[in-house]
């Protein structure tokens, strides 16, 4: 026999060390990625204007209480392709109202209107195009905003 014949090392001999190295290596890569995202997008744990936010919450609660006193907290919504109709069955006539039909994702697609009560006691918000998604409805008296009521407008099943 001649020479230099080397026996190849079987692949199975390297599988266990490879698997043992793979776990810690994955942890190191994940730690580097996590550190990058944390350093790029830090979140403050405490809001810098927490006092103003607390006062805004209290103001909103007092608006909801005022709506309850006026009977404006029970809101009936009816939607069709051309309009959204709002009725307050137990409410008083408080003059014009501001209506916001908030888009679930894009605030640029919110619908904001000030509408008057018609002879039947309903408020009608005209639509340029039919609504394609449910909307959060916020109603307040215009222009004072002394009361406020919110509801969810779900579209009829087709």
N, C-alpha and C positions, 0 to 999 in steps of 0.2 A: 504494500500500500504506500501510496506516495502521499506525502505531504501533510499539508495543513488543512485538514478537514475540521471545521468547527461545527459543533452541534448548535442548531438554532434554539434560542430560548423560547419555550412555549408561551403563547399569549396568556394562557390562564395564570401564569406566574405573576403577571402585572395587573390583573383585574382587582385583587384585594387592595393592594397599595393605592391604586387609582381611585377606588371607591372611598377609601379612608381619607384621601386628600380632597376629594370632591366636596364633601360636606363643609369643612372649614373654608374652602375657597369660595363656595357659594355664599356663606355668611359674610365674608369680607366684601364681596362684590355688592351684596344687598346693603351692607352698612355704608359703603361709599355712596351708593345711589340715594339712600335715605338721607344721609348727611347733606348731599347736594340739594335735595328738595327742601329740607328744613332751612338751610342757609339762604336759599333763593326766595322762599315764601314764609317768612316768620309770622306767626299769629300771636297777637297780644292776648294775654290771659285776662286782662282787665281793660275795659273800655275807658278811654281817657275822658269821655263825657258821660260817665255813668249817672251823674246827677240829672243831667238834661234828659237822658233816656228814661229815668224813673219818673220824672215829672210828666213826660209825654205819655207814659203808660197810665198815670193817674188821670190825665186829661181825657184820654180815650175811654177809661172806665166811667168817668163822670158823663161823657157824651152818651154812652150806652144806657146809663141810668136815666138820663133826661129823656131819651127815646122811649124807654119803658113807661115813664110818667105820662108822656103824650099819647101813648098807645101806638107809637110808630115802630115798635119792635116786632110786630107780626107783619111780615112782608110776603105778599104773593106775587110770584113772577110768572109771566107767560111769554113765551118766545115763539116767533114765526120767522119766516125768511126776511121780512122787511122791518121788523121792530121788536123791541122788548117792552112789555107792559108791566108796570109796577102798581100794585094796589095795597093800601093799608086799610084792612077791613075795620079796625077799631080806632084808627088814627084820626087826628084832627087835621084840618087844613092849615098848614104852616106856610103856605106860599110856595114859591119855586124851590126845587131841590137840585142839588148837584149829584149826578150819578156817575160812578166810575165802573166800567166793565173791564176789570183787569185781566189782561192776557196771562196765562199761566207761566210763560217763559220770557216773552219779549215785551218790556214796558213800552216800546215804541208803538206797539199794536193795541195799547189800551184805548178804550173809547170813553171820552169824558164829555158829558153834556149837562147843561142846566135846562131843566124842563119845568113847565107849568102844569098844574092839575087841570084836566079837562072837565066837561060838564058831568061825566059819569063818575068822577072822583078818581080817575086813573091817571097815571103819568106814563107817557109813551116816549121811548127813546128810539128814534129812527136809525136804521142800519143801512150802511152803504152796500154791504154784501152780507150774505148769511153767515152766521157764526159757525166756525168749524170745530171749535173746542169749548169745553166748559169754561166759565169765567167766574171770578170772585166779584161780587157786586157790593159796592160800598155806596151808601146813600146818606147825605147830610143836608140840612136846610141851607139854602143859599141866601145871602152870602155869609151869614153869621157862623155856621157850623157849630151851633149850640147842642145839637143832638146828632147821633150817628147810628146807623144800623148796617150790618153786614150779612150777606147770604151767599150761597153757592148756586150758580145757575147751571144746571145740567141740561144738556140738549136731549130732545126726545129721541128714543131709539128708532132707528129706521128699519 
